[in-house]
Amino acid sequence: MSKQVSLKIKRQLDANHQCYWEEFIIPYKEKMNVISLLMEIQKKPVNAKGEPTTPVIWECNCLEEVCGACTMVINGKARQACSALVDQLQQPIVLEPLSKFPIVRDLMVDRSIMFENLKKVKAWIPIDGTHNLGPGPRMAQKIQEESYPISRCMTCGCCMEACPNVNEKSKFMGPAPLAQTILFNSHPTGFMNREERLDAVMGEGGVTDCGNSQNCVKVCPKQIPLTKNIAQLNRDTIVYGIKRWLNR
């Protein structure tokens, strides 16, 4: 008998419908990942009972753990489906959508809140692109080395999923935008808008809402030192707050 892969998927038509579980049996192939399993279901949407069903909906793009689009909960852990290899997973492989984001359908969620939070902290460097500004300011080697890990963030949502302070009763923006505040404030040009970013993270849902559970560091696929970044941001906001108070 040929080798098979057992799959259990939490499905939901949309936010207004009840979720349900559906099982699938997929013929095994070497070097399969979770995305390839979902693609097999897409080609032949038949569940483990032999009943015709609808293809499972999910999201993906780069297929090399760069875009973060295919993030889902796999065997209880938030991670990317493209880098989740079947040979390294315990069966049945259980797939669920991220629980901290609004459901779109099946394994696809709406991560818009993450991008809205990036807007709050102004995670960009405003420059006038209408004319040549010449070469940009140089960054010290030490700052480059400290900033690079943060720049690897792909807004995948793993840190949000793992964080106990991100829930329906909290407005905490999550670890990712807080780390991006450090990234853009450390840039010589981004430093010009440093106070605006610090004001944003000192407000509702900002850095003081972090409970320091450190779950974010454990699940981050890019090994970003999120708790270290948040600790630095705490220090920066305290110093900024004291200076602002003294200058009143």
ZAMARGU-4260 file (C-alpha; in steps of 0.2 Angstrom, whole numbers, plus 5000, padded with zeros to 4 digits):
<rodrens>
0) 5000/5000/5000 | 5007/5017/4995 | 5011/5029/5009 | 4998/5042/5013 | 4996/5059/5023
5) 4982/5061/5035 | 4976/5079/5036 | 4963/5087/5048 | 4958/5105/5043 | 4947/5117/5053
10) 4935/5125/5040 | 4923/5140/5040 | 4913/5147/5025 | 4915/5165/5032 | 4914/5174/5049
15) 4895/5172/5049 | 4895/5153/5048 | 4900/5140/5061 | 4917/5132/5059 | 4919/5113/5057
20) 4932/5100/5054 | 4935/5090/5039 | 4948/5076/5036 | 4958/5072/5020 | 4969/5058/5015
25) 4983/5064/5002 | 4995/5052/4993 | 5012/5055/5000 | 5026/5062/4989 | 5044/5066/4994
30) 5048/5083/5000 | 5030/5088/5002 | 5025/5104/5012 | 5008/5109/5019 | 5006/5120/5003
35) 5008/5105/4992 | 4995/5096/5002 | 4982/5110/5000 | 4986/5110/4982 | 4982/5092/4980
40) 4965/5095/4989 | 4962/5109/4976 | 4965/5097/4962 | 4954/5084/4969 | 4942/5091/4982
45) 4937/5074/4990 | 4937/5072/5009 | 4943/5056/5019 | 4925/5049/5018 | 4926/5049/4999
50) 4913/5063/4998 | 4915/5078/4986 | 4919/5094/4995 | 4925/5112/4991 | 4943/5116/4989
55) 4951/5123/5005 | 4955/5141/5004 | 4971/5148/5010 | 4983/5162/5006 | 5001/5161/4999
60) 5013/5170/4988 | 5032/5168/4989 | 5033/5150/4994 | 5050/5153/5002 | 5046/5160/5020
65) 5048/5179/5015 | 5030/5186/5012 | 5021/5178/5028 | 5005/5176/5018 | 5003/5157/5021
70) 5004/5159/5040 | 4992/5147/5049 | 4992/5136/5065 | 5000/5119/5061 | 4999/5106/5074
75) 4995/5119/5087 | 5009/5132/5082 | 5008/5147/5072 | 5020/5145/5057 | 5022/5146/5038
80) 5014/5132/5028 | 5028/5134/5014 | 5042/5129/5026 | 5032/5116/5036 | 5038/5100/5028
85) 5027/5084/5030 | 5042/5073/5035 | 5044/5084/5050 | 5026/5084/5056 | 5016/5072/5067
90) 5001/5065/5059 | 4987/5069/5057 | 4993/5086/5052 | 4980/5098/5060 | 4978/5115/5051
95) 4969/5130/5059 | 4967/5148/5054 | 4976/5161/5065 | 4964/5165/5079 | 4969/5183/5082
100) 4963/5189/5065 | 4945/5190/5057 | 4942/5175/5047 | 4939/5177/5028 | 4937/5158/5024
105) 4944/5142/5030 | 4963/5145/5033 | 4963/5163/5026 | 4962/5177/5038 | 4962/5196/5036
110) 4978/5203/5043 | 4974/5221/5040 | 4976/5226/5058 | 4994/5223/5057 | 4996/5235/5043
115) 4985/5248/5051 | 4996/5247/5067 | 5011/5250/5056 | 5003/5266/5050 | 5000/5271/5068
120) 5019/5270/5071 | 5023/5278/5055 | 5034/5263/5049 | 5041/5272/5034 | 5054/5286/5031
125) 5045/5301/5023 | 5056/5309/5009 | 5053/5320/4995 | 5055/5310/4979 | 5053/5324/4967
130) 5071/5327/4965 | 5088/5319/4969 | 5093/5321/4987 | 5110/5314/4984 | 5118/5300/4994
135) 5109/5296/5011 | 5117/5298/5028 | 5129/5284/5033 | 5124/5272/5047 | 5137/5265/5059
140) 5141/5247/5057 | 5134/5243/5075 | 5117/5251/5071 | 5116/5242/5055 | 5120/5225/5063
145) 5106/5229/5077 | 5094/5235/5064 | 5095/5221/5051 | 5086/5207/5061 | 5071/5219/5064
150) 5071/5223/5045 | 5068/5204/5042 | 5050/5205/5049 | 5037/5199/5036 | 5021/5204/5045
155) 5016/5186/5046 | 5006/5187/5062 | 5015/5173/5072 | 5019/5185/5086 | 5001/5192/5087
160) 4995/5174/5087 | 5006/5169/5102 | 5004/5185/5112 | 4992/5183/5126 | 4990/5202/5127
165) 4983/5202/5109 | 4964/5198/5111 | 4947/5205/5108 | 4947/5214/5125 | 4964/5223/5122
170) 4970/5236/5109 | 4988/5231/5111 | 4996/5233/5094 | 5007/5218/5096 | 5026/5215/5095
175) 5029/5218/5077 | 5025/5237/5075 | 5034/5240/5091 | 5050/5233/5084 | 5047/5242/5068
180) 5047/5258/5078 | 5065/5254/5084 | 5070/5250/5066 | 5064/5267/5059 | 5070/5277/5074
185) 5087/5270/5072 | 5089/5276/5054 | 5097/5293/5052 | 5083/5300/5041 | 5069/5291/5051
190) 5076/5299/5067 | 5068/5315/5061 | 5051/5308/5065 | 5056/5299/5081 | 5045/5309/5092
195) 5030/5305/5082 | 5033/5287/5083 | 5036/5287/5102 | 5020/5297/5105 | 5011/5284/5095
200) 5018/5269/5105 | 5015/5278/5122 | 4997/5279/5118 | 4983/5267/5120 | 4988/5249/5114
205) 5006/5254/5115 | 5022/5248/5123 | 5014/5248/5141 | 5002/5235/5136 | 5015/5222/5133
210) 5015/5209/5147 | 5032/5202/5143 | 5027/5184/5141 | 5041/5182/5128 | 5030/5170/5117
215) 5033/5181/5102 | 5052/5177/5102 | 5048/5159/5103 | 5037/5159/5088 | 5046/5172/5077
220) 5051/5163/5061 | 5065/5176/5058 | 5072/5175/5076 | 5069/5194/5078 | 5074/5199/5096
225) 5057/5206/5100 | 5058/5207/5119 | 5074/5216/5118 | 5067/5228/5105 | 5052/5231/5116
230) 5063/5233/5132 | 5073/5246/5122 | 5057/5255/5117 | 5052/5255/5135 | 5068/5264/5139
235) 5066/5276/5125 | 5048/5281/5129 | 5053/5284/5148 | 5067/5295/5143 | 5057/5305/5130
240) 5042/5306/5143 | 5054/5314/5156 | 5062/5326/5144 | 5045/5331/5138 | 5038/5334/5155
245) 5054/5344/5160 | 5052/5355/5145 | 5034/5360/5148
</rodrens>
